[in-house]
């Protein structure tokens, strides 16, 4: 490997050479700690025959290490300034492909399947722009693409919600929807001082691996129920669930049959309790 891109001096050198600056509207903050990007890349690999899909390579700090560990790296980018920069910074790698397309618009399932059909494990790795973290993750979750693991950096506050435990202030509908679909592992915390320019908040790296689907549950209906129960956080489960059903008396009956105290709040219910509530609700309707 040539000199790591993820150092303050190398990053400044690249930005100066290509007359570049961080674009706020793209949520760009360049990572300048080689140890952090190497750990993300290393942890992202589930085998020695991985294809890594990256979202937003920037000037190539993480991409460089992904190219070291993966058989192939495909990076999606929308910043038109970057093809020439990446052609320069990643010139030593022949396993890198840049796709100038918005990741949110691609057919991810077809993209992934073309590589799994060749016997590769497909992983996703990225330093995600804060403003678009949730839409990107939900695109992946809902794509049904056979992705082996998703290893991404995001704002710590958002990460806390994705892997929050029951009865904490961070635990909400997003926590349940995510943890219903995935095992969520906290890989590392990343302080704000390893970025240039320095953001206002710390970051965290999470890894998501998919759970086997429960064929008895209609996910869309289940998630709507969960969101309905969290609609107003300070209200009891009876009030929120009653509003969701449009019938408070019916809600009272369903909660009773599900063994859920109507005075509880949604944040006190585990995923299994929500699943049971959904099952009773479906059965009684």
C-alpha positions as CSV (number, residue, x, y, z in Angstrom):
1,X,0.0,0.0,0.0
2,X,1.1,3.5,-0.7
3,X,1.0,6.1,2.1
4,X,-2.4,6.0,3.9
5,X,-4.9,8.6,2.7
6,X,-6.4,8.9,6.2
7,X,-3.8,11.2,7.7
8,X,-4.1,14.9,8.1
9,X,-1.0,15.6,5.9
10,X,-2.0,13.3,3.1
11,X,-5.6,14.5,3.1
12,X,-4.5,18.1,2.9
13,X,-2.1,17.3,0.2
14,X,-4.8,15.6,-1.9
15,X,-7.3,18.4,-1.3
16,X,-4.8,21.0,-2.3
17,X,-3.6,19.1,-5.4
18,X,-7.2,18.7,-6.7
19,X,-8.4,22.1,-5.5
20,X,-11.1,20.5,-3.3
21,X,-13.0,21.3,-0.1
22,X,-15.6,19.4,1.9
23,X,-19.1,19.9,0.6
24,X,-21.6,20.5,3.5
25,X,-24.6,19.5,1.3
26,X,-23.0,16.1,0.8
27,X,-22.2,15.7,4.5
28,X,-18.5,15.4,3.7
29,X,-16.1,15.0,6.6
30,X,-12.8,13.4,5.7
31,X,-11.4,10.7,8.0
32,X,-7.8,11.4,9.0
33,X,-7.0,8.4,11.3
34,X,-5.6,5.3,9.4
35,X,-6.2,3.0,12.4
36,X,-9.9,3.8,12.4
37,X,-10.4,3.1,8.6
38,X,-8.3,0.0,8.7
39,X,-10.4,-1.5,11.6
40,X,-13.7,-0.7,9.7
41,X,-12.3,-2.4,6.5
42,X,-11.0,-5.4,8.4
43,X,-14.2,-5.9,10.5
44,X,-16.3,-5.5,7.4
45,X,-14.9,-8.7,5.8
46,X,-16.7,-11.9,6.6
47,X,-14.4,-14.1,4.6
48,X,-11.4,-14.0,2.3
49,X,-13.6,-13.8,-0.9
50,X,-15.7,-10.7,-0.3
51,X,-17.0,-8.1,-2.7
52,X,-17.3,-4.8,-0.8
53,X,-19.9,-2.2,-1.8
54,X,-19.1,1.3,-0.5
55,X,-21.4,4.3,-0.3
56,X,-19.6,7.6,-0.7
57,X,-15.9,6.9,-1.0
58,X,-14.9,10.6,-0.7
59,X,-11.2,10.8,-1.6
60,X,-10.6,7.1,-0.8
61,X,-9.6,6.9,2.8
62,X,-11.7,3.8,3.6
63,X,-11.7,2.6,0.0
64,X,-7.9,2.2,0.1
65,X,-8.2,-0.3,3.0
66,X,-11.2,-2.1,1.5
67,X,-9.1,-2.7,-1.7
68,X,-6.5,-4.3,0.5
69,X,-8.9,-6.7,2.2
70,X,-11.6,-7.4,-0.4
71,X,-11.4,-9.2,-3.8
72,X,-13.4,-6.4,-5.4
73,X,-14.6,-2.9,-4.3
74,X,-17.5,-1.1,-5.9
75,X,-18.0,2.4,-4.7
76,X,-21.1,4.6,-5.3
77,X,-20.6,8.3,-5.5
78,X,-22.6,11.4,-6.6
79,X,-19.9,14.1,-6.3
80,X,-18.8,14.8,-9.9
81,X,-15.4,16.2,-8.6
82,X,-14.3,12.8,-7.4
83,X,-13.6,10.5,-10.3
84,X,-10.4,12.2,-11.2
85,X,-9.4,12.4,-7.5
86,X,-10.0,8.6,-6.9
87,X,-8.2,7.7,-10.2
88,X,-5.2,9.4,-8.7
89,X,-5.4,8.3,-5.0
90,X,-6.4,4.6,-5.8
91,X,-4.2,4.2,-8.9
92,X,-2.4,1.3,-7.4
93,X,-5.5,-0.9,-7.2
94,X,-7.0,-2.9,-10.1
95,X,-9.9,-4.3,-8.0
96,X,-11.7,-0.9,-7.6
97,X,-14.7,0.2,-9.6
98,X,-16.3,3.6,-9.2
99,X,-20.0,3.9,-10.1
100,X,-21.3,7.5,-10.5
101,X,-24.8,6.8,-9.4
102,X,-27.0,7.6,-6.3
103,X,-27.0,4.5,-4.2
104,X,-30.6,5.2,-3.2
105,X,-31.7,4.7,-6.8
106,X,-30.0,1.4,-7.6
107,X,-31.5,-2.0,-7.8
108,X,-29.4,-3.4,-4.9
109,X,-30.8,-6.9,-5.0
110,X,-29.8,-7.5,-8.7
111,X,-26.4,-5.8,-8.0
112,X,-25.6,-8.1,-5.1
113,X,-26.9,-11.3,-6.7
114,X,-24.6,-11.0,-9.7
115,X,-21.7,-11.4,-7.3
116,X,-23.2,-14.0,-4.9
117,X,-23.9,-16.1,-8.1
118,X,-20.1,-16.1,-8.7
119,X,-19.5,-17.4,-5.1
120,X,-18.6,-14.1,-3.5
121,X,-19.8,-12.9,-0.1
122,X,-21.1,-9.3,-0.5
123,X,-20.6,-6.8,2.3
124,X,-21.4,-3.2,2.6
125,X,-19.0,-0.7,4.2
126,X,-19.3,3.0,4.5
127,X,-18.6,6.2,6.4
128,X,-22.2,7.4,5.9
129,X,-23.2,11.1,5.6
130,X,-25.1,11.9,8.7
131,X,-28.1,13.4,6.9
132,X,-28.9,10.2,4.9
133,X,-27.9,7.4,7.3
134,X,-31.4,6.1,8.0
135,X,-32.7,6.2,4.4
136,X,-29.6,4.3,3.2
137,X,-29.9,1.6,5.9
138,X,-33.6,1.1,5.3
139,X,-33.0,0.8,1.5
140,X,-30.6,-2.0,2.3
141,X,-32.9,-3.6,4.9
142,X,-35.9,-3.5,2.5
143,X,-34.0,-4.6,-0.6
144,X,-34.0,-8.4,0.2
145,X,-30.5,-8.4,-1.2
146,X,-28.3,-11.3,0.1
147,X,-25.8,-9.0,1.9
148,X,-23.6,-10.9,4.4
149,X,-22.9,-7.8,6.7
150,X,-23.3,-4.1,6.8
151,X,-20.5,-2.2,8.6
152,X,-21.1,1.5,8.7
153,X,-20.0,4.6,10.6
154,X,-22.7,7.1,11.6
155,X,-23.5,9.8,14.1
156,X,-23.2,8.3,17.6
157,X,-26.7,9.6,18.6
158,X,-28.2,7.7,15.7
159,X,-26.2,4.6,16.4
160,X,-27.4,4.6,20.0
161,X,-31.0,4.4,18.7
162,X,-30.3,1.5,16.3
163,X,-28.9,-0.7,19.1
164,X,-30.7,0.7,22.1
165,X,-32.0,-1.6,24.9
166,X,-35.5,-1.7,26.2
167,X,-36.4,0.9,28.9
168,X,-33.8,3.4,27.7
169,X,-34.5,6.9,26.4
170,X,-32.9,5.9,23.0
171,X,-35.2,2.8,22.5
172,X,-37.9,3.6,20.0
173,X,-39.6,2.2,16.9
174,X,-36.4,2.4,14.9
175,X,-34.6,0.2,17.5
176,X,-37.3,-2.4,17.2
177,X,-37.6,-2.4,13.4
178,X,-33.8,-2.7,13.1
179,X,-33.3,-5.3,15.8
180,X,-36.3,-7.4,14.5
181,X,-34.5,-7.6,11.1
182,X,-30.8,-7.6,12.2
183,X,-28.3,-8.6,14.8
184,X,-26.6,-5.2,15.7
185,X,-23.0,-5.2,16.9
186,X,-21.3,-2.1,18.3
187,X,-17.9,-2.1,16.6
188,X,-16.3,1.1,17.9
189,X,-16.8,4.7,19.0
190,X,-15.1,7.3,16.8
191,X,-14.3,10.7,18.3
192,X,-15.0,13.8,16.3
193,X,-11.3,14.9,16.3
194,X,-10.4,12.2,13.7
195,X,-12.3,14.1,11.0
196,X,-11.4,17.0,8.8
197,X,-13.3,19.3,9.1
198,X,-14.2,18.4,12.6
199,X,-18.0,17.8,13.0
200,X,-19.9,18.8,16.1
201,X,-20.6,15.3,17.3
202,X,-18.9,11.9,17.9
203,X,-19.5,8.9,15.6
204,X,-19.8,5.2,16.1
205,X,-19.4,2.1,13.8
206,X,-22.1,-0.5,13.9
207,X,-22.3,-3.8,12.1
208,X,-25.6,-5.3,11.0
209,X,-26.2,-9.0,10.0
210,X,-29.6,-10.2,8.9
211,X,-31.7,-12.6,11.0
212,X,-33.8,-15.3,9.3
213,X,-37.2,-14.0,8.4
214,X,-40.3,-15.1,10.3
215,X,-42.8,-16.1,7.5
216,X,-45.7,-15.8,9.9
217,X,-45.3,-12.0,10.3
218,X,-46.3,-9.4,7.7
219,X,-43.4,-7.0,8.3
220,X,-45.1,-4.0,7.0
221,X,-48.2,-4.5,9.2
222,X,-46.0,-5.3,12.2
223,X,-43.8,-2.2,11.8
224,X,-46.9,0.0,11.4
225,X,-48.2,-1.4,14.7
226,X,-44.9,-0.7,16.4
227,X,-44.7,2.9,15.1
228,X,-48.3,3.5,16.2
229,X,-47.4,2.4,19.7
230,X,-44.6,4.9,19.8
231,X,-46.5,7.7,18.2
232,X,-46.5,9.8,21.4
233,X,-43.8,8.6,23.6
234,X,-45.2,9.9,26.9
235,X,-48.6,8.3,26.4
236,X,-49.5,4.9,27.7
237,X,-49.5,1.9,25.4
238,X,-53.3,1.9,25.7
239,X,-53.7,5.5,24.4
240,X,-51.3,5.0,21.5
241,X,-52.5,1.5,20.6
242,X,-56.1,2.7,20.9
243,X,-55.4,5.5,18.5
244,X,-53.6,3.1,16.1
245,X,-56.6,0.7,16.1
246,X,-59.1,3.6,16.1
247,X,-60.9,1.8,18.9
248,X,-59.8,2.1,22.5
249,X,-62.1,-0.6,23.8
250,X,-60.8,-3.1,21.3
251,X,-57.2,-2.0,22.2
252,X,-57.9,-2.7,25.8
253,X,-59.1,-6.2,25.0
254,X,-56.1,-7.0,22.8
255,X,-53.6,-5.7,25.3
256,X,-55.3,-7.8,28.0
257,X,-55.2,-11.0,25.9
258,X,-51.6,-10.3,25.0
259,X,-50.7,-10.0,28.7
260,X,-49.6,-6.4,28.4
261,X,-50.5,-3.9,31.2
262,X,-52.3,-1.0,29.6
263,X,-50.5,1.5,31.8
264,X,-47.1,0.6,30.4
265,X,-45.3,2.7,27.8
266,X,-44.1,1.4,24.5
267,X,-40.4,1.8,25.5
268,X,-40.9,-0.9,28.2
269,X,-42.0,-3.6,25.7
270,X,-39.4,-6.0,24.3
271,X,-39.4,-7.1,20.7
272,X,-41.0,-10.4,21.7
273,X,-43.8,-8.6,23.5
274,X,-44.5,-6.5,20.4
275,X,-44.5,-9.7,18.3
276,X,-47.0,-11.3,20.6
277,X,-49.2,-8.2,20.6
278,X,-49.1,-8.2,16.8
279,X,-50.1,-12.0,16.7
280,X,-53.0,-11.4,19.2
281,X,-54.1,-8.4,17.2
282,X,-54.1,-10.3,13.9
283,X,-55.9,-13.3,15.5
284,X,-58.6,-11.1,17.0
285,X,-59.2,-9.2,13.8
